Amino acid sequence: MSTTLAASAPALARRSSLGAEIRATAWLALPLAATQLGQIAINVTDVLVLGRLGADALAAASLGIALFHVVLVSCFGVVMATAPLVAQALGARRPRRLRRVVRQGLWVAAAITAPCLVLLWHTETILLAIGQDPTLAAGAVRFMRALMWALPSAVAFVALRNFVTAFERTRPILLIMFSGVVVNALLNWLLVFGHLGFPRLELVGSGLASTIVNAAMFAALALYASRARPYRRYAVLARFGRPDWAIFREVLRMGLPIGAMLLMEVGLFAGAAFLMGWIGAREVAAHQIAIQIASTSFMVPLGVSMAATVRVGLAVGRGDLAGARRAGFVAAAMGGAFMAGCGLFFWLFPEELAGLFLRADDPAAPVVLALAAAFLRIAAIFQLVDGLQVIGAGALRGLGDTRTPMLIAGLGYWAVGFVACLVLGFPMGLGGAGIWLGLALALAVVAALLVTRFDRLTRRPVAA
């Protein structure tokens, strides 16, 4: 009997460790996923409101949103390097290094967003150069010149969020984010339609609302990170003007491949929007509706991915490779299960979901909604792999592995995905559906390669 008990002890320990990891990941991931849903809710609010102005206004804003997201997510990626660096410093109990990483993360945010503002100012020139309709390009630039000023505060918010998240306390972030959602909805109602004596600014009003809200959210999180326990003892905003070029370069060295990877992914989806623009305004509007819905479900595995980065990074910091492996695969199982459920929902109710975004009396509504429903059925097919690819990338970031995932993204999203979008959409005559099938193929290839790499790296001690 004692032999039996002794033999079962390792199995019991493994089950206990697995259960603890599931609880820890869920505790961290759920508020992060809710926070990401809050972030996308700001964009969904903009799209819902602009859809009430008509399909043409929605199509113009869609082109602007596509370009803005390419820049925004790329900048996010660079600053996301602070997540594993902060988690590893916390796991290794190095508070001075943690403080320096956060400060230089904010420096990096300022450095990379400044030139991006110049780029976004020339939105109309960019859209015309890639063959977009001049009327839509003119509407997009009006929207962009109000929205673009949200970029610096939105990117800096990520650096502070990574600092707070490393302590596995995320409720204040959630509260700030959902307060922003409410304020954004109110400002859209006031500024887009001109209620309560405010000017009717339409596209400009929606962009302005997002800029105001992002600045307010950053200010609120900065105040919290400076004053609340246990963060205030790190004094991450004190002596902010003091440079630390070694840490600055380290954040860039790890963050630039992350930013490049995310640029390839979001660039593919933006490219799909621009390909839709070659077909027509109705296809652009339908694409924006479908991508907004798919992006909403994607926010949950994105939150799980952030939790995976923290959990894997903490394990690496304390030298626990088995714990890092366990954390990555627990996160993948959670996110995959959720996305499988979303895929089923998209398949069963595409018309009902698409119908939320346009007025029924809009003359273009029947065509746009039929196209959006068709795109959503394709999105249903790739939900699982979309979740696995983002969680695989997050787990690899926790290991400090960023360059190879960037190369995988280049292969999967562009060498395979964009080429497939072009071939299926145009020479093969499938139009918008062909473009979406190309997106599905790209996500499947990237998911398979990232998960395989994480599995391989966590099987050998060199990964730590």
Backbone hydrogen bonds, N-H to C=O, Kabsch-Sander energy under -0.5 kcal/mol:
donor,donor_aa,acceptor,acceptor_aa,energy
5,L,1,M,-2.4
6,A,2,S,-2.5
7,A,3,T,-2.5
8,S,4,T,-1.9
9,A,5,L,-1.0
11,A,7,A,-0.5
12,L,8,S,-2.4
13,A,9,A,-2.5
14,R,10,P,-2.5
15,R,11,A,-2.4
16,S,12,L,-2.5
17,S,13,A,-2.8
18,L,14,R,-2.6
19,G,15,R,-2.7
20,A,16,S,-2.5
21,E,17,S,-2.3
22,I,18,L,-2.5
23,R,19,G,-2.3
24,A,20,A,-2.6
25,T,21,E,-2.8
26,A,22,I,-2.5
27,W,23,R,-2.5
28,L,24,A,-1.9
29,A,25,T,-3.6
30,L,26,A,-2.3
32,L,28,L,-1.3
33,A,29,A,-3.3
34,A,30,L,-2.4
35,T,31,P,-2.4
36,Q,32,L,-2.5
37,L,33,A,-2.4
38,G,34,A,-2.0
39,Q,35,T,-2.1
40,I,36,Q,-2.5
41,A,37,L,-2.0
42,I,38,G,-1.1
42,I,39,Q,-0.6
43,N,39,Q,-1.0
44,V,40,I,-3.0
45,T,41,A,-2.5
46,D,42,I,-1.8
47,V,43,N,-2.4
48,L,44,V,-3.1
49,V,45,T,-2.6
50,L,46,D,-2.8
51,G,47,V,-2.2
52,R,48,L,-0.7
52,R,49,V,-1.1
53,L,50,L,-1.5
54,G,51,G,-0.9
58,L,54,G,-2.0
59,A,55,A,-2.5
60,A,56,D,-2.3
61,A,57,A,-2.4
62,S,58,L,-2.2
63,L,59,A,-1.7
64,G,60,A,-1.7
65,I,61,A,-3.2
66,A,62,S,-2.5
67,L,63,L,-1.9
68,F,64,G,-2.7
69,H,65,I,-2.7
70,V,66,A,-1.5
71,V,67,L,-1.7
72,L,68,F,-3.2
73,V,69,H,-2.5
74,S,70,V,-1.4
75,C,71,V,-2.3
76,F,72,L,-2.7
77,G,73,V,-2.4
78,V,74,S,-1.5
79,V,75,C,-2.0
80,M,76,F,-2.0
81,A,78,V,-1.3
82,T,79,V,-2.0
83,A,80,M,-1.7
85,L,81,A,-1.5
86,V,82,T,-2.7
87,A,83,A,-2.4
88,Q,84,P,-2.8
89,A,85,L,-2.0
90,L,86,V,-2.6
91,G,87,A,-2.8
92,A,88,Q,-2.0
93,R,90,L,-1.1
94,R,89,A,-2.6
98,L,94,R,-2.0
99,R,95,P,-2.4
100,R,96,R,-1.9
101,V,97,R,-2.3
102,V,98,L,-2.0
103,R,99,R,-2.1
104,Q,100,R,-2.4
105,G,101,V,-1.9
106,L,102,V,-1.7
107,W,103,R,-1.8
108,V,104,Q,-2.6
109,A,105,G,-2.1
110,A,106,L,-1.9
111,A,107,W,-2.4
112,I,108,V,-2.4
113,T,109,A,-1.5
114,A,110,A,-1.3
116,C,112,I,-0.7
117,L,113,T,-1.7
118,V,114,A,-0.9
119,L,115,P,-1.7
120,L,116,C,-2.6
121,W,117,L,-1.7
122,H,118,V,-0.7
122,H,119,L,-1.1
123,T,120,L,-1.4
126,I,122,H,-2.0
127,L,123,T,-2.7
128,L,124,E,-2.5
129,A,125,T,-1.9
130,I,126,I,-1.1
131,G,128,L,-1.6
132,Q,127,L,-2.4
137,A,133,D,-2.6
138,A,134,P,-2.1
139,G,135,T,-1.7
140,A,136,L,-2.4
141,V,137,A,-2.0
142,R,138,A,-1.3
143,F,139,G,-1.9
144,M,140,A,-2.7
145,R,141,V,-2.2
146,A,143,F,-1.0
147,L,143,F,-1.8
148,M,144,M,-3.3
150,A,147,L,-2.5
151,L,148,M,-1.8
154,A,150,A,-2.1
155,V,151,L,-2.3
156,A,152,P,-2.3
157,F,153,S,-1.9
158,V,154,A,-0.8
158,V,155,V,-0.6
159,A,155,V,-1.1
160,L,156,A,-1.7
161,R,157,F,-2.6
162,N,158,V,-2.4
163,F,159,A,-1.4
164,V,160,L,-2.2
165,T,161,R,-2.8
166,A,162,N,-1.6
167,F,164,V,-1.2
168,E,165,T,-2.8
169,R,164,V,-0.9
174,L,170,T,-2.0
175,L,171,R,-2.5
176,I,172,P,-2.4
177,M,173,I,-2.6
178,F,174,L,-2.4
179,S,175,L,-1.8
180,G,176,I,-1.9
181,V,177,M,-1.7
182,V,178,F,-1.8
183,V,179,S,-2.3
184,N,180,G,-2.7
185,A,181,V,-2.3
186,L,182,V,-2.1
187,L,183,V,-2.8
188,N,184,N,-2.6
189,W,185,A,-2.1
190,L,186,L,-2.1
191,L,187,L,-3.2
192,V,188,N,-2.4
193,F,188,N,-0.6
193,F,189,W,-0.7
194,G,190,L,-0.9
195,H,189,W,-0.7
195,H,190,L,-0.5
197,G,194,G,-0.6
198,F,195,H,-2.1
201,L,191,L,-3.1
201,L,199,P,-1.0
202,E,191,L,-0.6
202,E,192,V,-1.3
204,V,201,L,-1.5
206,S,202,E,-1.7
207,G,203,L,-1.8
208,L,204,V,-2.4
209,A,205,G,-2.1
210,S,206,S,-1.7
211,T,207,G,-1.8
212,I,208,L,-2.3
213,V,209,A,-2.2
214,N,210,S,-2.3
215,A,211,T,-1.9
216,A,212,I,-2.0
217,M,213,V,-2.4
218,F,214,N,-2.1
219,A,215,A,-2.1
220,A,216,A,-2.2
221,L,217,M,-2.3
222,A,218,F,-2.6
223,L,219,A,-2.0
224,Y,220,A,-2.1
225,A,221,L,-2.9
226,S,222,A,-1.2
227,R,223,L,-1.6
228,A,224,Y,-2.6
232,R,228,A,-2.3
234,Y,231,Y,-2.0
235,A,231,Y,-0.6
235,A,232,R,-0.9
238,A,235,A,-1.0
240,F,237,L,-0.9
242,R,239,R,-1.9
248,F,244,D,-2.6
249,R,245,W,-2.6
250,E,246,A,-1.8
251,V,247,I,-2.8
252,L,248,F,-2.1
253,R,249,R,-3.0
254,M,250,E,-2.2
255,G,251,V,-3.0
256,L,252,L,-2.9
258,I,254,M,-0.9
259,G,255,G,-3.2
260,A,256,L,-2.8
261,M,257,P,-2.3
262,L,258,I,-2.6
263,L,259,G,-2.5
264,M,260,A,-2.0
265,E,261,M,-1.8
266,V,262,L,-3.1
267,G,263,L,-2.3
268,L,264,M,-1.4
269,F,265,E,-1.6
270,A,266,V,-2.6
271,G,267,G,-2.9
272,A,268,L,-2.0
273,A,269,F,-1.7
274,F,270,A,-2.2
275,L,271,G,-2.4
276,M,272,A,-2.2
277,G,273,A,-1.5
278,W,274,F,-0.9
278,W,275,L,-0.7
279,I,275,L,-0.7
279,I,276,M,-1.1
280,G,276,M,-2.4
284,V,280,G,-1.7
285,A,281,A,-2.3
286,A,282,R,-2.4
287,H,283,E,-2.6
288,Q,284,V,-2.3
289,I,285,A,-2.0
290,A,286,A,-2.5
291,I,287,H,-3.0
292,Q,288,Q,-2.0
293,I,289,I,-1.8
294,A,290,A,-2.6
295,S,291,I,-2.5
296,T,292,Q,-1.4
297,S,293,I,-1.6
298,F,294,A,-1.8
299,M,295,S,-1.0
299,M,296,T,-0.8
300,V,297,S,-1.2
302,L,298,F,-1.9
303,G,299,M,-2.0
304,V,300,V,-2.2
305,S,301,P,-2.5
306,M,302,L,-1.9
307,A,303,G,-1.9
308,A,304,V,-2.5
309,T,305,S,-2.2
310,V,306,M,-1.9
311,R,307,A,-3.0
312,V,308,A,-2.9
313,G,309,T,-2.4
314,L,310,V,-2.8
315,A,311,R,-1.8
316,V,312,V,-2.5
317,G,313,G,-2.5
318,R,314,L,-1.4
319,G,316,V,-1.6
320,D,315,A,-3.0
321,L,319,G,-0.8
324,A,320,D,-1.8
325,R,321,L,-2.3
326,R,322,A,-2.4
327,A,323,G,-2.4
328,G,324,A,-2.1
329,F,325,R,-2.1
330,V,326,R,-2.2
331,A,327,A,-2.0
332,A,328,G,-1.9
333,A,329,F,-2.1
334,M,330,V,-2.2
335,G,331,A,-2.7
336,G,332,A,-2.5
337,A,333,A,-2.0
338,F,334,M,-1.9
339,M,335,G,-2.3
340,A,336,G,-2.0
341,G,337,A,-1.6
342,C,338,F,-1.9
343,G,339,M,-2.4
344,L,340,A,-1.7
345,F,341,G,-1.9
346,F,342,C,-2.8
347,W,343,G,-1.9
348,L,344,L,-1.8
349,F,345,F,-2.2
353,L,349,F,-1.8
354,A,350,P,-2.4
355,G,351,E,-2.0
356,L,353,L,-1.3
357,F,354,A,-1.7
359,R,51,G,-0.6
362,D,359,R,-1.3
365,A,362,D,-1.8
368,V,364,A,-2.4
369,L,365,A,-2.9
370,A,366,P,-1.7
371,L,367,V,-2.1
372,A,368,V,-2.6
373,A,369,L,-2.2
374,A,370,A,-1.7
375,F,371,L,-2.3
376,L,372,A,-2.2
377,R,373,A,-1.6
378,I,374,A,-1.2
379,A,375,F,-2.3
380,A,376,L,-2.0
381,I,377,R,-0.8
381,I,378,I,-0.8
382,F,378,I,-1.2
383,Q,379,A,-0.6
383,Q,380,A,-0.6
386,D,382,F,-2.0
387,G,383,Q,-2.0
388,L,384,L,-2.1
389,Q,385,V,-2.3
390,V,386,D,-1.5
391,I,387,G,-1.9
392,G,388,L,-2.5
393,A,389,Q,-2.0
394,G,390,V,-1.9
395,A,391,I,-2.6
396,L,392,G,-2.0
397,R,393,A,-2.0
398,G,394,G,-1.6
399,L,395,A,-1.0
400,G,397,R,-1.2
401,D,396,L,-2.6
402,T,400,G,-0.8
406,M,402,T,-1.3
407,L,403,R,-1.8
408,I,404,T,-2.5
409,A,405,P,-2.4
410,G,406,M,-2.1
411,L,407,L,-2.2
412,G,408,I,-3.1
413,Y,409,A,-2.8
414,W,409,A,-0.6
414,W,410,G,-1.2
415,A,410,G,-1.8
416,V,411,L,-1.6
417,G,412,G,-2.0
418,F,413,Y,-1.5
419,V,414,W,-1.2
420,A,416,V,-2.1
421,C,417,G,-2.5
422,L,418,F,-2.4
423,V,419,V,-2.7
424,L,420,A,-2.9
425,G,421,C,-2.1
426,F,422,L,-2.2
428,M,423,V,-2.3
429,G,426,F,-1.0
430,L,424,L,-2.0
431,G,425,G,-1.8
433,A,430,L,-1.0
434,G,430,L,-0.6
435,I,431,G,-1.7
436,W,432,G,-2.0
437,L,433,A,-2.0
438,G,434,G,-1.8
439,L,435,I,-1.6
440,A,436,W,-2.0
441,L,437,L,-2.0
442,A,438,G,-2.1
443,L,439,L,-2.2
444,A,440,A,-1.9
445,V,441,L,-2.0
446,V,442,A,-2.3
447,A,443,L,-2.5
448,A,444,A,-2.1
449,L,445,V,-1.9
450,L,446,V,-2.5
451,V,447,A,-2.2
452,T,448,A,-1.7
453,R,449,L,-2.0
454,F,450,L,-2.4
455,D,451,V,-2.2
456,R,452,T,-2.2
457,L,453,R,-2.8
458,T,454,F,-2.0
459,R,456,R,-1.1
460,R,457,L,-1.0
463,A,457,L,-0.5
463,A,460,R,-1.7
464,A,461,P,-1.6
